[in-house]
Amino acid sequence: MTDDERGQLDGHVVRHRGRLKVFLGAVAGVGKTYKMLSEAHRRLARGEDLVVGLVEAHGRPATAELLEGLEQLPLKRIEYRGSVFRELDTEAVIARKPEWVLIDELAHTNVPGTVHAKRWQSVEEIRDAGINVITTLNVQHIESLNDTVCEITGVRVRETVPDSIVDTADEIELVDLTPDAVLNRLRRGDIYQGEKIPQALANFFCKGNIVALRELALRLTAEEVDEQLHQYMDEHRMPQGKAARDFIVVCAAPRPLAAKLVRRGYLLARRMQGDFRCVHVRVPGIRLSKKEEAVLREVSELTRNLGGEVIELEGESVAEEIIDYVNENGATHIVMGQSARSRLQEIFRGSLINRIMRETENTDIIVVADSDEDPGSVTRSPR
């Protein structure tokens, strides 16, 4: 019995969760969808049962040609604000029960009125039904890289995919092109057409952005390989896999910087093959505003989406609670934000960071600078 089949166990039907393959790219136009469709034809030639759930050709003739000869399921018709949109029909995919389904653009936000707000949620439902999924994703849409991408491009990407989804992928294949090749494709009209070309060249698709995003994609793929190696060593009880894991504690106050700290802590834990927790200290008698409570809820949700644990402590001294927790739990790293206290407050009340540095043992402290407002924002980033 394979992982793609349903079997019988003690008289009960067991449905194995579908596999996930991701074609990852640095930016739009590197050929992710083309590569996915090319693989689809190879699988079809091998006799595998494969259908197209949704593929965006974006007016690219070579991509559209590859759709020929593949079974395409009908899309769901949704009316919204006087217009008609076509979205993935999750129910139709599950009813068809193919072995593999192609679903383009994992980070896509669905039109209001669909069952799921995000396409990745539809993919999860399809995988839960035992169907294998092949999809595409650009690196700027990965949640933990949101701050880094904003710093590189000046654009705050609003459509993101939780790292936990990417982490559960059985295979990530990098679709890579050099920055010059991407720019040449853009100028030829192979990515966008008309007036979109000079606009893209002047903004998101400047060469510096492409170089940096490509580096992120390459690094993420290398980390995935390293993680698979560690998992293999752990499963086979190899001595190298039994080394003590790093443990990162993120100290979160109800400030806008908190989300950035969580992402930084996650990235650190991922690169070190360690674990991370987000710790917040409530002080009795101090009531948080509605806005501050909302920030804490969002940070807690982000932490869980990234696979971390949320810890809430209570005590009269924030510093003492953090110091005790770190020392008792053997944290190897602490991620903190730049102090919100003025220099005068630090003179009279002391520096929280300095005290934690003095009173923690064998722990590295990383202080993250508090940045100004995002330099720019968009609801949807270039694909």
N, C-alpha and C positions, 0 to 999 in steps of 0.2 A: 504494500500500500504506500502510495506517495503522499507528500504533504498537500497535494492538490486534489486529493480524493476524499470522499466521505466514507467512513468505515463504520463497523459495528464494534461496540465494546460493551460487554455484559448486557447485550440486548438493547442498548441505547445507540442512537445515531450520533456520531461524533463529526462535527464539521471543523475541518482545519482552516485556520485563518489564511486568507490569500496572501501571496507574496507581493512585494513591491519593488519595482525597478525604476530608478530615477535617472533620466538623462539631464545632467547638470551643465549649465553654461554660465559664462561670466556676464554676458549681455545678450540682448535680442539679436538674432541674425547669425549666430555662430553655427546653426544647423541642427539644433536639438530635435525639432519636429521631423526634419528630413531623415535624421539618423533613426529616430523611433519608427518611422514608417518603413524604412529599409529593413530594419530588424523584423518588423511585422511580416513582410513578404517572405523572409527566410524561415520564420516560424511556420507560416502557412504552408510553405513548400515541404516542411518536415511533417506535415499532417496535424499540426496543433490547431485546436479550435480557438479562433481569435476573431474578435469583432472590434470595430471602432465605436467607442462611446461618444467621444467628441474630439475633433481635431480642428485647430484653427490654421487655415492655409494662409491667411493674411494677404491674399492676392498674389502669392508667390507661385508661378506656374509649375516649377519643378516639384514643389510640395503637393500641389493639387493633383499632378499626374500620378504621384505615388499612392493616392487614395483609390485610384482605379483598381478594381480587382479585389478590394477588401469589403467585407460586409459592414455596412454602416447602419447603426441603429438610429431610428428617428429621434430627433431632439424634442424637448418639451417646449411647447409654445406658451409664453407668459406675456400677458398684457400689463404694462406698467406706465402710468402717466401718459396714456394716449398712444404709446408705441408698443410694438410687438418685438419680443426678444426670444432667442432660442437658447435653452440651457440643457445641460446634461440631464437625461431622464434616468435617474438612479433606479427607479422601480423597473423600468424596461430592461436595464442591464441585468438586474438580479433575476427577473423572470426568464430571460434568455439563458442564463447560467453558462456562459462561455468559460473556457479554461483561462483565457487572457482577454483583457479589454484595454484599449488605448484611450487614455484620458489626458488631453493636453492641458498645459498651464495650471499646475497644482495650486498656485497662490490666488487664482481668480476669485473675485467676490461675486456671488450670485445675485441676480436681480431679485429685489424684494418680492416675496410671493412663493419662492421655492422653499422646499422643506428645510434645507440647510443654508446658512448664511454664506458659507465658504465651500469652495469645491473640494478642499482637502477633507472636509467632513463627509461629503458624499463618497469620496474614495475610501474613507475608513468604514463606512457602512457596507460598501461593496466588498471590501476585504473581509469584514466580519461574516459575510455570506459565503466565504470560501472561494472567492474569485480573485485571480491574480491581476494586478494592475501594472501597466507601464505608463509612466507620466514624464513630464518635463518641468524644469524649474530653473530659474535664474538665481544666482547666489545672493543678490541683493534682497530677495524675499525671505531669507532665513532669519527668524526672529532675533537670535542672539547676536547677529551681525548688524542689527539696525543702527546702532550708534556709530559703528565703524563706517558703514556705507554713507551715513549722513555727513560724517566728517570728511569723507573722500569727495563726495559729489555735491554737497550742499543741498541735497534733497532728502527729506524725511519720508521714507517709503511707508505707506499706510497698509498695503496688502502684504501680510507676512504669514508664514507657515511655522507652527511650533517646531522647535528642534526635535521634539519627541517623535514627530512624524518622520522626519528625515533619519533619525537614529534607528527607527524600526525598519528602514529600507534594507532589503536583502542584497541589493546591488546598487551602487551609484557609479554611473559611467560618465566621465568628464568628456564633453564635446568641446574641443579646444580649437581656437583660431588665433593667430597672432593679431595684435592690435592693428597693424597695417592692413592685414587681410580683411578684418572687420570694416575698417574705414573704406577700403576699396569697394566692398560689397554695398556699403551704404551709399556711396557716391554713384554707383551704377544703378541704383534703384532696386536692388535685390532685397532690401530690408523694409524701407519705406518708400513712398512715391510722392512726387510733387513737392509742395512747399514744406512738407514735413522734413525733407532731407537737410536743408540748410539750418533749420531750427534744431534738429538733432545734433548736427555737427557742432553747433555753437554752444550746446548745453551738455546734456548727459553723455553724448558720445565724443567728448573731447578725448584725445589720446591718453592723457594722464589718468582720466577716470577708468578707461578700458584696461590700462596696464595694472592699476591697483585692484580692480575687481577680478581680473584674471588671476592675480596673485592670491586673492582670497579663495577663489575656486580651486586653484591648485593645492593650496594649503589644506582646505577642507577635505579634499579627496585623499591627500596623504594621511591626514588624521584618521580618516575612515579605515584605511588600510592598517594603520598602527593599532586602532581599536580592535579590529578583527584578529590581529596577531595576538594581542593581550588576551582576548576571549579564548582563542585556541589554546594558549598556554595554561589558562585557568582551567579549562575543561579537561585538559590532559595532565593536570597536576604537575606541570613543569616548574622547577624551582624558581625560574625567572618570573613566573606569574604570581608568586606568593609574596612579593614584596609589599611592605606596608603601603596602603593607599593614602594619598594626600587628602586632607579634609579642609575645605574652605568655608569660612563663616563670613557671610555678608551682613554688615550692620546697616539696617535700613531705618531711617527716620521718615516721617511723613512729608517728604520734600520731593519735588520733581526729579531730583538727581537719583532717587531710589531705584528707578527702573534701569538706569544706566549701570548702577552698582551690581544689580542682579545679573545683567547680561555679562558684565566683566567677570563676575564670580563664576558664572557658568562656563565661559570660555576658558578660564584658568583651570577649572576642574576637568574639563574635557581634554585639554592638552596634557594634563598631568595624570589622566586616567583616574581621577579622584571623585569625591562626592562634595556637594555643597549644600549649605543650609542658609536660609535668610532669617536673621534674628532681629526682632523688634522688642524694645523694652517699654512697657507702659508704667508711668509713674502715678501712684495713687493720688487722687485729688486734682490731677491735671486732665481737664476734659478737652479732647480734640475737636476741631471744627468738622463740619460735614465734608468739607473739601479734603481735609487731612485724612479722615476716615476713608474717603473714596480712594485716595492715593494708596493707602495701605491695602485696601481690597484689590486694587489693580496689580499692585506689586506681589501680593500673595498668589493671585491667579497666574501672573507671569512666571513666578518661581515654580509653581506646580507644572505649568506647561513645559518648562525646561527640565523637568525631572528632579527638581530640588525639593527640600522639605522646609516648611514654614514653622518657625519656633517663636512663640510669644512669651516673653518673660515679664515679671512684675516686680518692682522694687523702687525704693526711694532714690537710689543712685544708679543711673544708666551705666556709668563706668564700672561699678562694682559687679553688676549683673553680667555684663559682657565678659569681664575678666574671669569671674567664677565659671561661667559657661565654657569659655575657651579653654581654661586650664583643666577643668574636669573632663571635658570631652576630647582633649588632645588635638585641637585644631592646629593645622600646620600653617595656614594662611588666614589673615583677616583682610577683608576688603571694606574700606571705609570711605566716606565722602569728605571733602574739604570742610573744615569747621565753619559752621554758620555764625559762630560767635565773633564779635568784634575784638580787636586787639585789646581794648580796655577790659572787656568781659573776661578774656583769657587771663589777664594779669590778676584780676581780683578773684575769679572763680576757677582758674586753672584750665589747661587744655585737655580735652577728653582724649585726643589722640596721644599726647605725651604720656598721660597716666597709663593708658592701655599698653603703650610700648614698654613702660618701666615694669609693669606688674604681670605681664604674660611671659610664659616660658617657651623657648624654642619655637617661636611663632613669627613668621614674616608678616609685616603689615604693608598693605598696598593702599595708598591714599589717591583717590580719583579726583581730579580737578572738576570743579563745578563750572559747567559751560553756560553761556548765555542762551537766549531763545534759539531754537533751531534756525539755521540760516535760510531754510526754505522748506516747503512742504507740498506734497501732492497727494491726491487720493489714490492715484494709480501711477505706477512708474513704468518706464518703457520696458517692453518685453523683448 
